[in-house]
Amino acid sequence: MTAAGQSTEKYRLSAEDVVVRFGGVVACNGVSLGVPPRSTVGLIGPNGAGKSTLFSVLSGLRRPSAGRVYLDGNDVTEATPQARVRQGLGRTFQHPEVFAEMSVREHLVVADRVREGTRRIWTDLLTGRGLFSPKNPGEDERVDSLMDSLGLGGVAHASVGSLPLGMLRLVELGRALAAQPSVLLLDEPSSGLDTGETADVVHVLRQMVAEHGVSLLLVEHDVALVMDLCDYIYVLDFGSLIAQGTPADIRQDPAVRSAYLGTETEAIDIQPPGASPDKETV
């Protein structure tokens, strides 16, 4: 059972009583969470709360000291990151991980071919053969449609190393979508973006859920964005889960106010994007 009191089968991705220790430091202290199908879930908390550590456990980059991780009801605690990708888990990073010399379209083509197996992907990348080897059935149509939906058609053949950060974020999201994940982990998707670029990314994230049925779990310091975008939110502080609920619940939770502001008597003044000139981040 997860913290929300539902069995793991009800979630695309879930963590159950995850503990991570670094020597005498407990980075995650019995944390449980769940990401339902076709939903957007937020994970927030002050710096050092344990968010990145938990993300590493969920993606398979770190083994927990205790606890379990489930993907579509299957225990993947011991599974490698590559195995989790094959089972439908995707991830983006705070600093986009791209091949600077490859074009936008080439990034999406490589991701589309993930479904044909990692052996072919590594061969295509290391030999440079991928651009000329036989295409997957329907590959051109899928990639072109995805680029159009992301507004990347005009830079399809541009080297990603020449693109601004906002477009790099869209390329990374497109690459994640091309692999057809069932659930996607997003690490600070608005980091370094201006208001207009953030709005573009939010639009794509909503499309992912509504049109592609992807479930999203995002770590994000822009609390106003999380409140506007997410259906459900978990809050960590010093490695422990201190609150969970809808955005309305989190806005009023005294433990959350205390964690962010150091007092239980002040309210967090969080407005949806566009409601005020200033975008509040914590």
N, C-alpha and C positions, 0 to 999 in steps of 0.2 A: 504493500500500500504506500502511496505517496503522501506528501503533506496535505494535499487537498482531499484525502480520504477516498480516492478512487483507485481501482486496480490498475496495474501497469498497462493492461490491454486497452485501456481507454485513451492512452496517450501515444502520440507518434514517438516522442522522446521523453524519458523520465529518469530522474536520479532518486535513489532511495538511501537515505541515511549515509550520505557520502562524508567520509572523514579523510583529510589530507594533513599529514604531519611533516614538518621540516625540523628534525631534531625535537627540541622541546616546544616549538611553535606549532600551534594548531591553525592551519590556514583555512580549513573547512571543518566545521564541527557538527556533523550529523545533518547535513543539508539534504532536503528532499524537495523536488519540484517536478512539474509535469507540463508538457506542451501538447494540447489537444490537436486533432486534425483541423486544418483550415483556420488556424488562429495565429495571433501575434502576441507573444509573451515577452515582457520586459524583465531584465535583471539589473537592478540598480543598487547603489550603495556608495558610501564615501571611499576615497582612495585607500587601498589596503584592506578592503572589506572581504576579499577572497573571490571576487568575480572572475578574474583571469584564471585563477587556479581551477575553479569549477569548470570554466570553459575548456581548459586543457584536459580535464578528466572526461568531459562529455565527448570531446573529439578524439580521444584515445591517445593524446600526446603524453598523458601522465596517468599512472595507475593510482587509484585511491588506496589509502591505508586500510580503509574499511568501507563497506557500502557497495551498492550495485548500480549499474547503468543499463537501461533497457531501450531498445530501438524497435518500434512496432511490436512491443511485447516480448521481444527476444533479448536475452541477457547477452550484452556485448562488452561486459566489464573487462574481459581479457582480450577482446578483439583489437587488432591493429587499426590505425587510422585508415589504411587502405581498405581493410575489410568493411569498415563502417561506411566508407564511401560507396562501396558496391551494394550495400544494403539500403542506401538512400540518404545518407547524411552528407551535407555540404557545409562549407565554412568560408567566410571571408575574414580578412585580417584588418587591424587598425591601419597598418601601412600596406597598401595594395601590393600583392605579390604577383608581378607580371614579368614577361620576357620582353625587354625593352625594344629589341630589334624586330619582334614579330608584329604583324598588323592586328587590328581589331578583329577582323574576320578570321584570321588564323587562330587567335585565341579561342574563339567560339567553336571553330571546326575541331580543334583538339579536344575541347570539352565534350562536344557531341560524340566523339569517338570513344570516350570513356566507357560508354555503354557496350562497346565491343571488346572491352577488356584492357587491363593495364599493360599487358605485354605489347600490344600494338601501339599504345600511346608512347611508351618509352622508346620503341623502335623508331616511330615517326619523329620524335623529338631529337633523338641522338644522331640519326642519320640524315635528317632533313628531308626524308622521303615522303613525309606525311602530306605535303602539299600536292604531290603528284601521284601518290598511290591511289588505288580504287576507292571511290567514295562509298560511304554507307548509303543504303537506300533512303531517298528522301532527304539527304543531308543538306543539299543546297536550299531546299524549301524551308526546312526548319531554321537554319542559320539566318537566312535572309529575313524571315518573318520575325525572328527574335531581335535582330538588329533594328528593324523598323519599329518594333514596339518600344524599344529603348531609346529611339531617336538617334541611333548611331550609324544609320545608313550613309550619311554624308562623310563619315570618316572611316568607312569600312576598310580601306586599304592604307590608312595612315599608320605609321609606326606608333605603338602605344607610348614609346618613350618621348614622343613629341606632344602628348596630350596633357591638358591641365588636370588637376586632381579630381575635379568634379566628374569629368569624363572617365577617368581611370576607375572611379568608384562604379560607374555604370558598366564599364567593361568587365569588372570583377563580378558584378551581379549577373551580367549576361552569361559569363563563363559558368557561374554556379548554376544558373537556370538551364543551360545547354546540357548539363549532365543529368537533368531531370531528377533532382532530389525530392524526397518527400518532406524533409525537414532541413532547415538552413540556419546555421549559427552565424550571427552577424556581430563582429567586434567593432564597436564604435563607428557605425556606418556614416555618421555625419561629421566625423573628426576632420578638421581643417577646411570644411566647406563653408561658403557664404550662404546667405538666406535663400537665394535663388537656387543654388546647387542642392541645398538640403531639401527644398521643395521637390526638385526633380527626383531625388533618391526616394523620398517618401512616396511619391506617386508610383514609382516602380515597385516598391515594397507592397503597396496595396494591390497592384496588379498581380504580383506573385501569388498572393493569397486568393484573390477573387477569381482570377482567370486560370491559374495553374494549380490551385489547390495545395500550395506549399505551406507548411507550418514554419513560423519564424520564432527564433529566440534571439533577442538582441541585448547586448551589453551596451549601454549608452549613457554618457554624462549629461546630455541635453535632456533634462528631466521634462521640460515642456513637450518635447518631441515624443518622449515615451508616453506621457499622459494622453497625448492626442492620438497616437498610433496603436497603442497596445490594448488588447482585450483584458489582460490579466497581468499583474506585476508581482514580482518577488523582490524583497529588499534584504540585503545582507549587511551586516556590520560586525567587524572583528571576527569574521568567519562563521557567524551564526545567522540563521534566518530569523529576522526580527518582525517581519510583517509580510503578508501576502493578501491579494484581493484585487478588486477592480480599481481603476484609476480614482474613482470617487472615494473608495475605502482608504487608499494610500494617502490621498491628500489630507485626510482628517486623522490619520493614525498618530497618536502621541509619541510612540516609539520612533517612528520615522522622523518626526519633527525634531526629536531629541538627537538622533544620530546626525542629522544634517546641520542643525542650528545650535546644538548644545543646550537646549532648554525644551521643556515639555509644554511651555505656556504660549509659545509663539506659533503662528500658523505659517505653512509654506504657501507663499503667494505665487502660484503657478497658473499661467494663462496659456491656452492653446496658441500655437503659432498664428501670428497675424492679429492677435487680440490687443497687442501693445507694441510700441516701437522697439522695445528691448527684448531680446531672447535670453531668458534666464537659464544659466547652466549651473550645475552643482558638481 
